[in-house]
Amino acid sequence: MPRLFVRRPSSRLAERELTHLDRVPVDAALALAQWCAYVEVFPVFAGVAEEHGTAMVVLDDETVLMSADAPATAAEHCARGLEVVSVDVSEFEKLEGCVTCLSVRVRD
């Protein structure tokens, strides 16, 4: 069964801007509506509280790679039966990077 891990938009989202494209104000209401739509579509939904808890790389059916900056989320994944490989990417996170940004999937 597919799983979806999505962080609920912060109440402070409207104070932020998108930085990977043109710098524009964020539409917080639209972001919340999109988040609610994700929740409705996926049969298994697990919200995460930590900012870096949603960024992960699936290594295999039972193992994920994620930031060491999300220990509570890692513990939740372990409790669900996933093996978690945590790595320190704090310097990249300062520049809005994450484990998914630093990963490339190579297919055989």
C-alpha positions as CSV (number, residue, x, y, z in Angstrom):
1,M,0.0,0.0,0.0
2,P,1.5,3.4,-0.9
3,R,2.4,5.7,1.9
4,L,2.6,9.5,1.9
5,F,4.5,11.6,4.4
6,V,3.6,15.3,4.1
7,R,4.2,18.1,6.6
8,R,1.2,20.3,7.2
9,P,1.9,23.8,6.1
10,S,3.1,26.0,8.9
11,S,0.9,28.8,10.2
12,R,3.9,31.0,9.4
13,L,3.9,30.0,5.7
14,A,2.5,33.3,4.5
15,E,5.7,35.0,5.9
16,R,7.9,33.0,3.5
17,E,8.8,33.1,-0.2
18,L,9.6,30.5,-2.7
19,T,13.3,30.7,-3.4
20,H,14.1,28.1,-6.0
21,L,12.1,29.9,-8.7
22,D,11.3,33.6,-8.9
23,R,10.9,35.2,-5.5
24,V,7.2,35.5,-5.0
25,P,4.9,35.6,-2.0
26,V,3.5,32.2,-1.0
27,D,-0.2,31.6,-1.2
28,A,-0.7,30.0,2.3
29,A,-4.4,29.3,1.7
30,L,-3.6,27.5,-1.6
31,A,-0.8,25.5,0.1
32,L,-3.2,24.3,2.8
33,A,-5.8,23.4,0.2
34,Q,-3.2,21.4,-1.8
35,W,-2.1,19.7,1.4
36,C,-5.7,18.7,2.2
37,A,-6.1,17.3,-1.3
38,Y,-3.0,15.1,-0.8
39,V,-4.5,13.8,2.4
40,E,-7.8,12.9,0.7
41,V,-6.1,11.0,-2.2
42,F,-3.7,8.7,-0.3
43,P,-5.1,5.8,1.7
44,V,-2.4,5.9,4.3
45,F,-1.4,9.4,5.5
46,A,1.2,10.1,8.1
47,G,1.8,13.7,9.0
48,V,5.2,14.7,10.3
49,A,5.9,17.6,12.7
50,E,9.5,18.4,11.8
51,E,10.5,20.6,9.0
52,H,13.0,18.2,7.5
53,G,10.9,15.1,8.2
54,T,9.3,14.9,4.8
55,A,12.5,14.9,2.8
56,M,13.6,11.3,2.4
57,V,15.0,9.0,-0.2
58,V,13.5,5.5,-0.6
59,L,16.5,3.1,-0.7
60,D,14.4,-0.1,-0.9
61,D,11.0,-1.4,0.2
62,E,12.0,-1.2,3.9
63,T,14.7,1.5,4.1
64,V,14.7,5.3,3.8
65,L,17.4,7.9,4.0
66,M,16.6,11.1,5.8
67,S,18.1,14.1,7.6
68,A,19.4,13.6,11.1
69,D,17.6,16.8,11.9
70,A,14.3,14.9,12.2
71,P,14.8,12.3,15.0
72,A,11.1,12.2,16.0
73,T,10.0,11.5,12.4
74,A,12.7,8.9,12.1
75,A,11.4,7.2,15.3
76,E,7.9,7.2,13.8
77,H,9.1,5.6,10.7
78,C,11.0,2.9,12.7
79,A,7.8,2.3,14.7
80,R,6.0,1.6,11.4
81,G,8.6,-1.0,10.5
82,L,10.9,1.1,8.2
83,E,14.7,1.1,8.6
84,V,16.0,4.7,8.8
85,V,19.4,5.8,7.7
86,S,20.0,9.3,9.1
87,V,22.6,11.6,7.7
88,D,23.8,15.0,8.8
89,V,23.0,17.4,6.0
90,S,22.7,20.5,8.1
91,E,25.0,22.7,6.0
92,F,22.9,21.9,2.9
93,E,19.6,22.5,4.9
94,K,20.9,26.0,5.7
95,L,20.7,26.7,1.9
96,E,17.2,24.9,1.6
97,G,18.8,21.7,0.4
98,C,17.8,18.2,1.6
99,V,18.6,14.5,1.0
100,T,16.3,14.4,-2.0
101,C,18.1,17.3,-3.6
102,L,21.4,15.6,-3.1
103,S,20.3,12.2,-4.5
104,V,20.2,10.8,-8.0
105,R,18.4,7.6,-8.7
106,V,20.4,5.3,-11.0
107,R,18.5,2.5,-12.7
108,D,20.1,-0.7,-13.9
